[in-house]
Structures are given as structure tokens and as C-alpha cells.
Amino acid sequence: MNADANTGSGWRGIAIVWAIALLGAALVVTLAYSGTETWLGDTSRLGVFDALGVVLAASVVGALVVQFATRRPEGFVLRTSWSVAGAAALVALAALAVAPVTAA
């Protein structure tokens, strides 16, 4: 195996992780507004936040996998940080979006 093989810059991986977070958050928000009452076995109104936590966790794991797959150690922490920070911001926006549903 060639140690100098370049499998990508890693910055494309940030967009992939953000897309995962955006799709997951959009799905949870859509289901919340459609009247879904049970979230991962939780029947309380706050169960929707459990689902958003799963979306964030999947994004964090995805960020690590994608950045490890680039096989580029330089900038790893920066790229992973951007990936997770962006995913956290998207999930936070989704949490604000579902707040009126949980208060009703």
C-alpha cells in the first residue's frame, strides 16, 4: 500500500457529515410536526429530543469515520471539529424548530 496515497482533502467529508445531520434533523422535525408520539420507545412529548440526540451521535461517528477514511493526519482535528460543530448547530436549530411541538 502506498503511504503517500491521497484519498481526498477531507473537506468534502465535512459536507457529507453536515448532510447526514441535515437529513436526520429534517426527518425528525417532519415526523414531530406530523404527530408522531413515540420516539425510540419514549412516549413523552420530550422524546423527540432523544431522536435528535441519535442524529447528533450518528453525525459524530460519521465525522470520525469520514475523516479517518481520508488518511490525512494533517488537519484531522480541525476537519473533525468543523464536522461536529456544524452537525451540532443543525441539530440545535432542529431542537428549536420542534420546541413548539413539545410545549403543546
C-alpha positions, 0 to 999 in steps of 0.5 A, a space after each residue: 500500500 502506498 503511504 503517500 496515497 491521497 484519498 481526498 482533502 477531507 473537506 468534502 467529508 465535512 459536507 457529507 457529515 453536515 448532510 447526514 445531520 441535515 437529513 436526520 434533523 429534517 426527518 425528525 422535525 417532519 415526523 414531530 410536526 406530523 404527530 408522531 408520539 413515540 420516539 425510540 420507545 419514549 412516549 413523552 412529548 420530550 422524546 423527540 429530543 432523544 431522536 435528535 440526540 441519535 442524529 447528533 451521535 450518528 453525525 459524530 461517528 460519521 465525522 470520525 469515520 469520514 475523516 479517518 477514511 481520508 488518511 490525512 493526519 494533517 488537519 484531522 482535528 480541525 476537519 473533525 471539529 468543523 464536522 461536529 460543530 456544524 452537525 451540532 448547530 443543525 441539530 440545535 436549530 432542529 431542537 428549536 424548530 420542534 420546541 413548539 411541538 413539545 410545549 403543546 
